[in-house]
Amino acid sequence: MRSKHILIVLSIVAALAAGAVVVLAGNPDDPPGLPETTSSYTLEDIYDRLDTGATGTRITFTEPISGPTVGTMHALNDIVGVAPALDNTNGAAAADVLTGQSFWGLTGGQWGTTTGTMPDNGAVTLTPATVQQTIAIGYHSGSGTVEGDADLVAANIAQGVDLFGVVGTFSTYNVGVPRTGQTTRYASGDDGDLEMGVAWPSPRFITGTTGVVTDTLTGLIWLEDARCFGTRVWEEAVAQVNALNTGECGLSDGSVEGDWRLPSVRELESLIDYGADEPALPDGHPFIRVQTNNYWSSTKHADATSDSWNVSVYHGYVTSAYRANRLSAWPVRGGQ
């Protein structure tokens, strides 16, 4: 009888214990709070995005009521947000990246790790020319140059001509009679008082390293060395001047025989500054070895055809002389 009572008591304890377990577990069909519904990419979407650039489509699902706390890991949407995205508009192509350099291609035709093919041109130097030059495609290191020339100034370029952005002001001959250079007033109404005529340009003369001097007033090009030939009879002076070429008289301008000539009397007179003497040349002129004796011109004397006009560049006067006399010769070229 005692054993029976003990069995009954154990059965009751077991039942109570089983009931306690059910109460602690709660009702799985009625969890506290409502789960949140959202949408997200799948791991397959992330893989496809990184592998092919595919956009992917979010799927909707119901989240559990609890899970990892904030900061435990990035959500799938976070991962997709930082992943490379297909960009056929601004995405770099292999030709946009220096040869041998790797990058992540973002275009449909170049997705994934890609190697650049842009040519490496290094330092590039451009020299202006008479025809347009094609700039080679590729990378330039920035250490190259575009060559310049100190002679590229407006006074050396024909008036109205635009040369590499420099508009010329040079006129072969100015309209009108140029000023004499005399600025001192000796009496009312004299040349120094009125200073009539075309004003001289500034700078009047342009020189370089080729042995020539350009007169910006007339456009004439003179030999820098005014004594290269010494004194000659007129016929000898004409022949020697006509045969002048680069490599002679300090010339390195590329001129050849026939480019130079004996100047006319008006051309020689154009050099004279009537406000100066010994020599009668503009102040600051660049000529060297100017002679005290007269210079032959190519202009003959109409009344005495065996004579030619000549100019004293030293004192500024004009006279004529028999062509058998020995005078200096000063070559010139250009003009019209």
C-alpha positions in Angstrom: 0.0 0.0 0.0 2.9 2.3 0.9 4.5 1.7 -2.5 1.3 2.6 -4.2 1.1 6.0 -2.4 4.7 6.8 -3.4 4.0 6.0 -7.0 1.1 8.4 -7.0 3.1 11.2 -5.5 5.9 10.8 -8.1 3.4 11.0 -10.9 2.0 14.2 -9.6 5.5 15.8 -9.3 6.3 14.8 -12.8 3.1 16.3 -14.1 3.8 19.6 -12.3 7.3 19.7 -13.6 6.0 19.1 -17.2 3.5 21.9 -16.7 6.2 24.3 -15.5 8.2 23.7 -18.7 5.3 24.6 -20.9 4.6 27.8 -19.1 8.3 29.0 -19.3 8.5 28.3 -23.1 5.5 30.5 -23.9 3.2 30.2 -26.9 5.3 30.0 -30.2 2.2 31.0 -32.2 1.8 34.3 -30.4 5.3 36.0 -30.1 5.5 39.5 -28.4 5.5 42.4 -31.0 5.0 42.3 -34.7 7.9 41.3 -37.1 9.1 44.0 -39.5 8.7 43.6 -43.3 11.5 45.0 -45.5 13.3 44.2 -48.8 16.9 43.4 -49.4 19.4 42.0 -52.0 20.6 38.5 -51.7 24.1 37.2 -51.5 23.5 36.0 -55.1 22.8 39.7 -56.1 26.0 40.8 -54.5 28.0 38.1 -56.3 26.4 39.0 -59.6 27.1 42.7 -59.1 30.8 42.2 -58.4 31.1 39.5 -61.1 29.1 41.0 -64.0 27.8 44.4 -62.9 24.3 43.2 -62.9 21.9 45.5 -61.0 20.0 42.8 -59.1 16.5 43.0 -57.6 15.5 43.4 -53.9 13.2 40.7 -52.5 10.7 41.2 -49.7 10.8 39.1 -46.5 9.8 39.3 -42.9 12.5 39.8 -40.4 12.7 37.9 -37.1 11.7 39.8 -33.9 15.3 39.7 -32.7 18.7 39.2 -34.2 22.3 40.6 -34.2 22.6 43.9 -32.4 23.6 47.1 -34.3 27.3 47.1 -35.2 27.6 43.3 -35.2 27.9 43.2 -39.1 27.0 45.2 -42.2 23.7 44.5 -43.7 23.5 43.2 -47.2 22.2 46.6 -48.5 25.4 48.2 -47.0 27.6 45.8 -48.9 25.8 46.5 -52.2 26.0 50.2 -51.5 29.8 50.2 -51.4 30.3 47.7 -54.2 31.3 49.0 -57.7 28.3 49.8 -60.0 28.1 49.5 -63.7 28.7 53.0 -65.3 28.7 53.1 -69.1 28.6 56.9 -69.1 31.6 57.9 -66.9 33.3 54.6 -66.3 37.0 54.4 -67.4 38.0 52.2 -70.3 41.4 50.6 -70.8 42.4 53.4 -73.2 41.8 56.0 -70.5 44.3 54.4 -68.1 48.1 54.4 -68.5 49.5 51.3 -70.1 50.4 48.6 -67.5 48.3 50.2 -64.7 45.4 48.0 -63.4 42.0 49.3 -62.3 38.5 48.1 -61.8 36.6 48.4 -65.0 33.0 49.7 -64.5 31.7 49.5 -68.1 29.7 46.7 -69.6 32.5 45.8 -71.9 35.2 46.0 -69.3 33.9 44.7 -65.9 36.4 43.6 -63.3 40.1 44.0 -62.9 41.4 45.6 -66.2 44.9 46.8 -67.4 45.2 50.2 -69.0 46.4 50.6 -72.6 46.9 54.4 -72.9 50.4 55.0 -74.5 53.0 56.6 -72.2 54.5 59.5 -74.3 56.6 60.9 -71.5 58.0 64.4 -72.1 56.6 65.9 -75.3 58.1 69.0 -77.0 56.1 70.8 -79.7 57.7 73.0 -82.3 55.4 75.5 -84.2 55.3 74.9 -87.9 53.5 76.2 -91.0 51.0 73.3 -90.9 48.7 72.0 -88.2 50.3 69.2 -86.1 48.4 66.3 -84.6 48.9 65.8 -80.9 49.6 62.1 -80.2 47.0 60.4 -78.1 48.3 59.2 -74.7 49.8 60.3 -71.4 52.1 63.3 -71.2 54.4 63.7 -68.2 54.1 67.5 -68.1 57.9 67.9 -68.5 57.8 68.7 -72.2 57.7 72.2 -73.7 56.1 74.2 -76.5 59.1 76.0 -78.2 59.0 79.8 -78.2 60.8 82.4 -80.3 61.7 85.9 -79.1 61.1 87.1 -82.7 57.4 86.3 -82.4 56.3 89.9 -81.8 53.8 92.1 -83.5 56.4 94.3 -85.1 57.8 91.3 -87.0 54.5 90.2 -88.4 52.6 91.7 -91.3 49.9 94.1 -90.3 46.6 92.2 -89.6 48.2 88.8 -89.8 47.5 86.6 -86.7 50.4 84.3 -86.0 49.9 81.9 -83.1 47.6 84.6 -81.5 50.0 87.5 -82.1 48.4 90.0 -84.5 51.0 91.8 -86.6 51.5 95.6 -86.8 54.3 95.6 -89.3 53.7 97.5 -92.5 56.2 97.2 -95.3 55.8 100.9 -96.0 53.8 103.3 -93.9 51.3 105.5 -95.6 52.7 109.0 -95.9 56.2 110.5 -95.4 57.9 109.5 -92.2 59.2 112.1 -89.8 62.8 113.3 -90.2 63.7 112.7 -86.6 64.4 116.4 -85.9 62.7 117.5 -82.7 64.7 120.6 -81.8 62.8 123.8 -82.5 65.1 126.5 -84.0 62.4 128.8 -85.4 58.6 129.0 -85.5 57.3 126.8 -88.3 60.4 124.7 -88.8 60.6 120.9 -88.8 61.5 120.6 -85.1 58.5 122.9 -84.3 55.9 121.0 -86.5 57.3 117.4 -86.5 55.2 116.5 -89.4 55.0 113.0 -90.9 54.5 109.4 -89.9 55.8 108.7 -86.4 58.6 106.2 -86.0 57.5 102.9 -84.5 59.0 101.7 -81.2 61.2 99.8 -81.3 62.5 101.3 -84.6 65.0 98.5 -85.2 64.9 94.8 -84.3 68.0 92.7 -84.2 68.9 89.2 -83.3 71.8 86.8 -83.7 71.7 86.3 -87.4 73.6 89.4 -88.5 70.6 91.4 -89.8 68.6 94.4 -88.6 65.0 94.9 -89.5 63.7 98.5 -89.7 60.1 98.5 -88.5 59.5 101.8 -90.2 60.2 100.6 -93.7 60.3 96.9 -93.5 63.8 96.9 -95.0 66.3 94.4 -93.7 69.9 95.7 -93.5 73.2 94.0 -93.0 74.2 94.7 -89.3 77.9 95.2 -90.3 78.0 98.4 -92.2 81.7 98.0 -93.2 81.9 94.4 -94.5 82.9 95.4 -98.0 85.2 98.4 -97.3 85.2 100.8 -100.3 84.5 99.8 -103.9 83.9 101.4 -107.3 80.2 101.3 -108.1 80.2 98.2 -110.4 82.3 96.2 -107.8 80.0 97.2 -105.0 76.9 96.0 -107.0 78.5 92.7 -107.8 79.7 91.9 -104.3 76.5 92.9 -102.7 74.5 90.7 -105.1 76.7 87.7 -104.3 76.3 88.1 -100.5 74.9 85.0 -98.7 74.7 83.4 -95.3 78.1 82.5 -93.8 79.6 85.9 -94.9 79.7 89.2 -93.1 78.5 87.6 -89.9 75.3 86.3 -91.6 73.5 83.2 -90.4 70.0 84.1 -91.8 69.9 81.5 -94.5 70.1 84.1 -97.3 71.5 83.1 -100.7 73.1 84.9 -103.6 70.6 87.3 -105.2 68.7 88.1 -102.0 70.8 91.2 -101.2 71.2 94.3 -103.3 72.5 97.9 -103.3 69.8 100.2 -101.8 68.2 103.0 -103.6 69.0 106.6 -102.6 65.5 106.8 -100.9 66.2 103.6 -98.9 69.5 104.9 -97.7 67.9 108.2 -96.8 65.3 106.4 -94.7 68.0 105.6 -92.2 68.9 109.2 -91.6 67.9 110.9 -88.4 68.1 114.6 -89.2 68.3 115.3 -85.5 71.6 113.5 -85.1 75.1 113.7 -86.5 78.3 111.6 -86.6 76.5 109.3 -87.4 73.2 110.7 -88.5 71.4 107.6 -87.4 68.5 107.1 -84.9 69.6 107.0 -81.3 70.3 103.5 -80.0 70.6 102.0 -83.5 72.2 98.5 -83.5 74.4 98.8 -86.6 78.2 98.2 -86.2 81.2 99.8 -88.0 79.3 102.7 -89.6 81.6 104.5 -92.0 82.4 108.2 -92.2 82.6 108.1 -96.0 79.6 108.0 -98.2 77.6 104.9 -99.2 76.7 104.1 -102.8 73.1 103.9 -103.8 71.7 102.0 -106.9 70.1 105.3 -108.2 71.9 107.0 -111.1 72.0 110.7 -111.6 69.5 111.6 -114.4 71.6 114.5 -115.7 74.9 112.7 -115.5 74.3 109.0 -116.1 78.0 108.1 -115.3 77.3 109.3 -111.7 75.2 107.7 -109.0 73.6 109.2 -105.9 75.2 108.5 -102.6 74.4 109.3 -99.0 76.6 110.4 -96.1 75.2 108.3 -93.3 77.7 110.0 -91.1 76.4 113.6 -91.6 73.0 113.0 -93.3 73.4 114.6 -96.7 72.9 113.3 -100.2 75.3 114.0 -103.2 76.3 112.3 -106.4 79.7 110.9 -107.5 81.4 109.4 -110.5 81.0 105.7 -110.4 84.7 105.1 -110.7 85.1 106.6 -107.2 85.5 104.3 -104.3 82.7 104.5 -101.7 81.2 102.2 -99.2 78.5 99.7 -99.8 75.7 98.7 -97.4 73.6 95.7 -98.5 69.8 95.6 -98.0 67.0 93.2 -98.9 63.2 93.2 -98.7 61.0 96.2 -99.4 58.5 96.5 -102.3 
